[in-house]
Amino acid sequence: MKRLVSMVAVLVALLGLGSPALAQSKVKIAVLDLKEQGVDKALAQSATSLLAAELQKLDVFKIISRDDIRNMLQFEKDKQSMGCEADSACLAEIGGALGVEYTVNGSLAKIGDGYVLTLALSNTKSASVENRTTENIARQDQIVASVAKNARILVSKILKGREGFLVLTVAEEGALVKVDGTARGSTPIKGRLPLAWGPHLLEVEKTGFVTYTEDISIPAKQALAKSIALVPSNDFIERYEGSAKKMRVGAWITTGLAVAGIATAVAFNQMSSTTENQFLSDRSAYSSGTIPANTTADKLLSDMKDLSNKGSSQVFIARLGLGIGAAAIALTTYFWVAGDDPHKYENYRDVAPSPDAPAAAPASSPAPAAKPRAALEPAPRGFSMTAGAAPTPGGAAVVLAGHF
């Protein structure tokens, strides 16, 4: 045993596995060869390599395999001669010499027409087995999937105490967020999503948008912040712009009505004030008997009646304009607040489709996309409105003219 551990210690010094320069946040695990029981040695070694590769894919472990050792020492021969196959104390000494926190060992056995995979995770500090997995495998072609599944199960206890968090910001509301194929909620996602340390597949999808996918790696006991802008499809852009531009045209029209209504109210209110002053002046002259020389009392009385009717009409129009303006202000507020910016996705319209998505090409061809755009865009810019007053017998009428 001492000879074996000494040889490993020499190897560690040569490879620099225990040097501070290589100290990382990753957990170091030594993957020992699976013991073959009734199976070909090559099959057991292939399963061992697959086991190390699966643990390596988690991106949270620093894997030291027998391939690292076998290149410099005949480690297998020494291991067998010392009887160090399943002895926890022996594995702990080897793990300590390698500078690892855990060792993984096990066996692949042939039983009848099937196989049995056994794995064990040992803690080098406590010299104890922390987790075991055993699975019966019906066929040889199922060994690959079995090793991959049991590798994750075996180290699940290590990962459990080292969770991290995902802080996700998505520009679109109502998008479905999936992590490793499991739905985790709809945007906006408030707070932090707790996730196991290591790699995950992040998916964000919403009807009308290209599904966003990314391989992310969650740091141990830390938060990963991601900000995502979904790319809309061309069909979605067409529908969105059509609706948004109608709302925007409505906003401009009601804004014009509000301005015209308020302007009419102010103008006719001023006119009614002038009419009222003239009426008061004539009434004062009629009451005091100081009738101008160029008129008569009957003519002055008739003028007062005309001024009274004119003033009433002007007041009515002023109030009508004020009512129209107030209603238009309410409508224009709704259109501006509830309506979306019709140019929000403008930059995405001319984005060329990816070569591997030929089905999307017809939807983004220049010809069909240009026609609706040309038909819709001038509407907000071409809208105009005029307002004025026209004299009528006994009063005046408000004239509104619009063009878009």
C-alpha positions as a printed NumPy array, in Angstrom:
array([[  0.   ,   0.   ,   0.   ],
       [  2.738,   2.464,   0.925],
       [  4.489,   1.692,  -2.338],
       [  1.285,   2.384,  -4.285],
       [  0.55 ,   5.666,  -2.527],
       [  4.153,   6.767,  -2.9  ],
       [  4.031,   6.124,  -6.635],
       [  0.828,   8.121,  -6.911],
       [  2.347,  10.964,  -4.913],
       [  5.323,  11.046,  -7.287],
       [  2.951,  11.142, -10.221],
       [  1.005,  14.014,  -8.662],
       [  4.232,  15.966,  -8.26 ],
       [  5.163,  15.316, -11.886],
       [  1.749,  16.255, -13.273],
       [  1.296,  19.223, -10.928],
       [ -2.209,  18.046,  -9.945],
       [ -1.765,  19.135,  -6.373],
       [ -0.1  ,  22.481,  -7.024],
       [ -1.824,  25.684,  -5.855],
       [ -1.617,  27.01 ,  -9.415],
       [ -4.267,  24.496, -10.452],
       [ -6.522,  25.074,  -7.464],
       [ -9.958,  25.949,  -8.803],
       [-13.513,  26.193,  -7.615],
       [-14.294,  22.941,  -9.382],
       [-14.585,  19.805,  -7.283],
       [-11.808,  17.307,  -8.042],
       [-12.911,  13.729,  -8.636],
       [-10.78 ,  10.721,  -9.509],
       [-12.621,   8.232, -11.719],
       [-11.122,   4.781, -11.19 ],
       [-11.489,   1.957, -13.685],
       [-14.673,  -0.055, -13.44 ],
       [-13.937,  -3.638, -12.447],
       [-14.924,  -6.084, -15.167],
       [-16.881,  -9.125, -13.998],
       [-17.637, -11.504, -16.818],
       [-17.333,  -8.767, -19.463],
       [-14.566,  -7.81 , -21.835],
       [-11.95 ,  -5.543, -20.363],
       [-12.343,  -3.222, -23.33 ],
       [-16.062,  -2.838, -22.578],
       [-15.358,  -1.982, -18.93 ],
       [-12.701,   0.552, -19.947],
       [-15.08 ,   2.115, -22.46 ],
       [-17.722,   2.425, -19.742],
       [-15.098,   4.047, -17.467],
       [-14.172,   6.589, -20.142],
       [-17.857,   7.314, -20.732],
       [-18.374,   7.807, -16.988],
       [-15.514,  10.326, -16.826],
       [-16.825,  12.114, -19.923],
       [-20.349,  12.427, -18.479],
       [-19.024,  13.911, -15.254],
       [-16.791,  16.253, -17.245],
       [-19.822,  17.471, -19.214],
       [-21.362,  18.793, -16.023],
       [-18.58 ,  21.411, -16.098],
       [-18.372,  21.535, -12.306],
       [-15.799,  18.815, -11.729],
       [-12.098,  18.485, -12.46 ],
       [-11.843,  14.863, -13.539],
       [ -8.683,  12.828, -12.996],
       [ -9.002,   9.501, -14.754],
       [ -6.815,   6.438, -14.878],
       [ -5.763,   7.448, -18.391],
       [ -3.809,  10.315, -16.771],
       [ -2.052,   7.888, -14.477],
       [ -1.649,   4.985, -16.869],
       [  0.465,   7.054, -19.24 ],
       [  3.301,   7.167, -16.693],
       [  2.795,   4.191, -14.382],
       [  1.525,   0.657, -14.579],
       [ -1.04 ,   1.65 , -12.014],
       [ -3.426,  -1.176, -12.76 ],
       [ -0.843,  -3.815, -11.913],
       [  0.035,  -2.186,  -8.626],
       [ -3.614,  -1.654,  -7.713],
       [ -4.464,  -5.316,  -8.246],
       [ -1.377,  -6.541,  -6.406],
       [ -2.317,  -4.397,  -3.395],
       [ -5.966,  -5.564,  -3.47 ],
       [ -7.273,  -1.979,  -3.603],
       [-10.518,  -2.541,  -5.478],
       [-13.213,  -1.579,  -3.013],
       [-11.413,  -0.784,   0.232],
       [-12.556,   2.694,   1.355],
       [ -9.365,   3.421,   3.321],
       [ -7.216,   2.497,   0.325],
       [ -9.327,   4.638,  -2.006],
       [ -9.128,   7.501,   0.466],
       [ -5.319,   7.307,   0.508],
       [ -5.202,   7.281,  -3.283],
       [ -7.634,  10.184,  -3.438],
       [ -5.624,  12.121,  -0.877],
       [ -2.433,  11.568,  -2.82 ],
       [ -4.123,  12.772,  -5.989],
       [ -5.454,  15.854,  -4.193],
       [ -9.087,  15.017,  -4.987],
       [-12.138,  15.324,  -2.76 ],
       [-13.97 ,  12.3  ,  -4.11 ],
       [-13.268,   9.057,  -5.941],
       [-15.648,   7.106,  -8.148],
       [-15.248,   3.373,  -8.531],
       [-17.507,   0.453,  -9.359],
       [-17.997,  -2.544, -11.596],
       [-19.687,  -3.75 , -14.763],
       [-20.85 ,  -7.361, -14.452],
       [-22.378,  -9.819, -16.888],
       [-25.287, -11.738, -15.362],
       [-27.144, -14.063, -17.705],
       [-28.132, -12.141, -20.815],
       [-27.986,  -8.797, -19.048],
       [-25.577,  -6.546, -17.207],
       [-25.339,  -4.912, -13.796],
       [-23.716,  -1.495, -13.381],
       [-22.59 ,  -0.579,  -9.873],
       [-21.066,   2.794,  -8.976],
       [-19.86 ,   4.232,  -5.661],
       [-18.866,   7.778,  -4.67 ],
       [-16.31 ,   7.916,  -1.846],
       [-15.308,  10.935,   0.224],
       [-11.517,  11.01 ,   0.584],
       [-11.629,  13.139,   3.746],
       [-14.034,  10.948,   5.711],
       [-13.002,   7.692,   3.998],
       [-16.689,   6.849,   3.591],
       [-19.011,   6.004,   0.731],
       [-21.425,   8.887,   0.233],
       [-23.607,   7.489,  -2.534],
       [-24.168,   4.283,  -4.469],
       [-26.132,   3.381,  -7.581],
       [-26.959,  -0.019,  -9.057],
       [-28.905,  -0.688, -12.234],
       [-29.812,  -3.807, -14.157],
       [-29.24 ,  -3.371, -17.876],
       [-31.097,  -5.639, -20.307],
       [-28.934,  -5.126, -23.405],
       [-25.413,  -4.008, -24.154],
       [-26.607,  -1.1  , -26.298],
       [-28.281,   0.36 , -23.185],
       [-25.025,   0.652, -21.233],
       [-24.249,   4.107, -22.622],
       [-27.556,   5.6  , -21.465],
       [-27.289,   3.807, -18.108],
       [-23.799,   5.173, -17.394],
       [-24.891,   8.716, -18.318],
       [-27.957,   8.557, -16.053],
       [-26.211,   6.978, -13.077],
       [-23.278,   9.396, -13.304],
       [-25.624,  12.323, -12.613],
       [-27.462,  10.451,  -9.874],
       [-24.181,   9.539,  -8.207],
       [-22.987,  13.141,  -7.833],
       [-26.406,  14.659,  -7.138],
       [-25.564,  15.033,  -3.422],
       [-22.441,  17.012,  -4.265],
       [-24.382,  19.405,  -6.48 ],
       [-27.302,  19.793,  -4.078],
       [-25.423,  21.982,  -1.634],
       [-23.907,  24.166,  -4.329],
       [-26.956,  25.607,  -6.112],
       [-26.749,  28.85 ,  -8.001],
       [-29.318,  31.264,  -9.349],
       [-30.51 ,  32.595, -12.7  ],
       [-31.669,  36.21 , -12.94 ],
       [-33.565,  36.481, -16.212],
       [-34.74 ,  39.605, -18.026],
       [-36.782,  39.131, -21.209],
       [-37.942,  42.075, -23.323],
       [-41.268,  40.387, -24.141],
       [-43.964,  39.656, -21.568],
       [-45.825,  36.359, -21.557],
       [-42.912,  34.288, -22.879],
       [-42.555,  30.735, -21.549],
       [-39.231,  30.016, -19.839],
       [-37.913,  26.451, -19.832],
       [-34.819,  25.077, -18.142],
       [-33.667,  21.627, -19.238],
       [-37.039,  21.092, -20.909],
       [-39.07 ,  21.95 , -17.774],
       [-41.306,  25.034, -17.698],
       [-40.22 ,  27.474, -14.958],
       [-42.757,  30.256, -15.498],
       [-43.741,  33.104, -17.815],
       [-42.063,  36.457, -18.185],
       [-41.569,  38.662, -16.377],
       [-39.761,  36.287, -14.015],
       [-39.506,  37.984, -10.646],
       [-36.658,  37.22 ,  -8.306],
       [-34.052,  34.505,  -8.841],
       [-34.523,  31.023, -10.25 ],
       [-32.619,  28.483,  -8.122],
       [-30.767,  25.985, -10.327],
       [-28.24 ,  23.244,  -9.746],
       [-24.618,  24.194, -10.204],
       [-23.389,  23.495, -13.699],
       [-24.67 ,  23.5  , -17.286],
       [-28.335,  23.853, -18.254],
       [-30.319,  24.359, -21.435],
       [-32.277,  27.631, -21.347],
       [-35.244,  28.058, -23.692],
       [-37.532,  31.078, -24.041],
       [-40.47 ,  30.793, -26.41 ],
       [-43.486,  32.881, -27.353],
       [-45.982,  32.599, -30.179],
       [-44.839,  34.704, -33.117],
       [-41.185,  34.771, -32.018],
       [-38.182,  32.607, -32.806],
       [-37.476,  30.306, -29.854],
       [-34.371,  31.389, -27.95 ],
       [-32.056,  28.579, -26.826],
       [-28.721,  28.809, -25.033],
       [-26.452,  26.531, -23.05 ],
       [-25.754,  28.304, -19.768],
       [-23.568,  27.412, -16.794],
       [-24.783,  28.3  , -13.302],
       [-21.972,  29.212, -10.871],
       [-21.947,  27.644,  -7.406],
       [-23.759,  29.792,  -4.827],
       [-23.772,  32.754,  -7.206],
       [-26.204,  34.343,  -9.658],
       [-25.994,  34.386, -13.441],
       [-27.775,  37.366, -15.055],
       [-29.157,  36.995, -18.582],
       [-30.906,  39.645, -20.682],
       [-32.765,  38.306, -23.722],
       [-34.436,  40.033, -26.672],
       [-36.649,  37.657, -28.65 ],
       [-36.591,  37.901, -32.443],
       [-40.093,  38.235, -33.963],
       [-41.107,  36.32 , -37.072],
       [-42.03 ,  38.227, -40.226],
       [-45.696,  37.219, -39.949],
       [-45.808,  38.537, -36.397],
       [-44.246,  41.829, -37.505],
       [-46.924,  42.244, -40.179],
       [-49.75 ,  41.672, -37.697],
       [-48.151,  43.811, -35.022],
       [-47.45 ,  46.778, -37.307],
       [-50.959,  46.63 , -38.791],
       [-52.56 ,  46.826, -35.351],
       [-50.074,  49.326, -33.914],
       [-50.383,  51.699, -36.864],
       [-54.174,  51.695, -36.64 ],
       [-53.869,  52.678, -32.993],
       [-51.317,  55.328, -33.874],
       [-53.541,  56.789, -36.622],
       [-56.411,  56.86 , -34.127],
       [-54.126,  58.652, -31.687],
       [-53.25 ,  61.332, -34.222],
       [-56.882,  61.805, -35.307],
       [-58.154,  62.174, -31.744],
       [-55.244,  64.477, -30.947],
       [-56.314,  66.685, -33.844],
       [-59.919,  66.595, -32.677],
       [-58.832,  67.541, -29.164],
       [-56.821,  70.507, -30.44 ],
       [-59.626,  71.595, -32.782],
       [-62.274,  71.228, -30.094],
       [-60.337,  73.218, -27.517],
       [-59.41 ,  75.864, -30.092],
       [-63.056,  76.192, -31.155],
       [-64.168,  76.479, -27.554],
       [-61.633,  79.227, -26.858],
       [-62.439,  81.106, -30.058],
       [-66.221,  81.082, -29.639],
       [-65.93 ,  81.858, -25.955],
       [-63.986,  84.978, -26.889],
       [-66.575,  85.818, -29.57 ],
       [-69.419,  85.357, -27.082],
       [-67.665,  87.735, -24.677],
       [-67.469,  90.367, -27.4  ],
       [-71.122,  89.829, -28.3  ],
       [-72.105,  90.05 , -24.631],
       [-70.243,  93.358, -24.215],
       [-72.   ,  94.785, -27.285],
       [-75.37 ,  93.589, -25.97 ],
       [-74.74 ,  95.187, -22.566],
       [-73.723,  98.467, -24.217],
       [-76.894,  98.573, -26.367],
       [-79.108,  97.663, -23.424],
       [-77.564, 100.445, -21.33 ],
       [-78.199, 102.944, -24.132],
       [-81.789, 101.738, -24.572],
       [-82.515, 101.917, -20.842],
       [-81.027, 105.373, -20.376],
       [-82.648, 106.734, -23.529],
       [-79.295, 107.793, -24.991],
       [-80.02 , 106.258, -28.358],
       [-77.457, 107.079, -31.073],
       [-78.621, 109.598, -33.642],
       [-78.217, 107.257, -36.583],
       [-80.664, 104.634, -35.209],
       [-84.032, 104.311, -33.581],
       [-85.297, 102.643, -30.436],
       [-86.984,  99.851, -32.423],
       [-83.785,  99.23 , -34.415],
       [-81.737,  99.158, -31.208],
       [-84.173,  96.674, -29.655],
       [-83.982,  94.47 , -32.755],
       [-80.161,  94.562, -32.645],
       [-80.257,  93.513, -28.993],
       [-82.393,  90.482, -29.845],
       [-79.966,  89.52 , -32.642],
       [-77.011,  89.908, -30.274],
       [-78.768,  87.737, -27.676],
       [-79.41 ,  84.961, -30.206],
       [-75.885,  85.271, -31.572],
       [-74.368,  85.1  , -28.115],
       [-76.436,  82.041, -27.224],
       [-75.241,  80.29 , -30.402],
       [-71.661,  81.213, -29.678],
       [-71.902,  79.904, -26.124],
       [-73.47 ,  76.674, -27.378],
       [-70.708,  76.16 , -29.955],
       [-68.038,  76.954, -27.358],
       [-69.517,  74.381, -24.998],
       [-69.855,  71.856, -27.827],
       [-66.225,  72.403, -28.793],
       [-65.183,  72.007, -25.162],
       [-67.132,  68.743, -24.908],
       [-65.634,  67.409, -28.131],
       [-62.164,  68.429, -26.983],
       [-62.579,  66.742, -23.605],
       [-63.863,  63.512, -25.202],
       [-61.049,  63.603, -27.75 ],
       [-58.483,  64.085, -24.979],
       [-59.791,  60.965, -23.247],
       [-59.658,  58.981, -26.502],
       [-56.231,  60.232, -27.495],
       [-54.904,  59.335, -24.055],
       [-56.198,  55.791, -24.531],
       [-54.739,  55.478, -28.03 ],
       [-51.325,  56.804, -27.004],
       [-51.108,  54.755, -23.803],
       [-52.675,  51.486, -25.008],
       [-51.153,  51.612, -28.471],
       [-47.695,  50.224, -29.195],
       [-44.89 ,  51.806, -31.148],
       [-45.428,  50.667, -34.759],
       [-41.672,  50.863, -35.375],
       [-40.733,  48.691, -32.388],
       [-39.691,  45.721, -34.538],
       [-38.635,  47.71 , -37.602],
       [-35.008,  46.618, -37.338],
       [-35.994,  42.953, -37.477],
       [-37.944,  43.19 , -40.731],
       [-34.997,  43.114, -43.12 ],
       [-32.999,  40.497, -41.218],
       [-32.153,  37.711, -43.657],
       [-33.326,  34.21 , -42.691],
       [-30.699,  31.734, -41.581],
       [-29.5  ,  29.242, -44.241],
       [-30.696,  26.295, -42.176],
       [-34.275,  27.578, -42.1  ],
       [-35.461,  27.486, -45.727],
       [-39.103,  27.324, -44.665],
       [-38.883,  30.857, -43.305],
       [-37.433,  32.329, -46.52 ],
       [-40.734,  32.993, -48.382],
       [-42.093,  34.98 , -45.451],
       [-39.12 ,  37.371, -45.512],
       [-38.805,  37.885, -49.271],
       [-38.511,  41.597, -50.183],
       [-41.489,  41.852, -52.549],
       [-44.409,  40.882, -50.292],
       [-42.897,  42.634, -47.267],
       [-42.5  ,  45.979, -49.04 ],
       [-46.152,  46.376, -50.135],
       [-47.892,  46.432, -46.764],
       [-45.1  ,  48.555, -45.334],
       [-45.477,  51.19 , -48.047],
       [-49.251,  51.152, -47.622],
       [-49.205,  51.567, -43.881],
       [-46.3  ,  53.872, -43.077],
       [-47.498,  57.092, -44.789],
       [-50.741,  57.121, -42.775],
       [-49.384,  58.78 , -39.611],
       [-47.231,  61.226, -41.561],
       [-49.916,  62.12 , -44.186],
       [-52.724,  62.915, -41.778],
       [-53.86 ,  66.551, -41.601],
       [-56.845,  68.416, -40.19 ],
       [-58.183,  71.958, -40.493],
       [-60.802,  73.738, -38.393],
       [-62.725,  76.962, -38.891],
       [-66.029,  78.761, -38.516],
       [-68.531,  79.629, -41.218],
       [-71.311,  82.278, -40.783],
       [-74.899,  81.077, -40.902],
       [-78.186,  82.938, -40.516],
       [-78.444,  83.832, -36.868],
       [-75.06 ,  82.398, -35.875],
       [-72.106,  80.351, -37.11 ],
       [-71.093,  76.74 , -37.71 ],
       [-67.864,  74.894, -36.948],
       [-66.183,  73.328, -39.985],
       [-63.709,  70.444, -39.536],
       [-61.865,  68.92 , -42.485],
       [-59.464,  66.013, -42.326],
       [-57.295,  64.156, -44.784],
       [-55.227,  60.973, -44.372]])
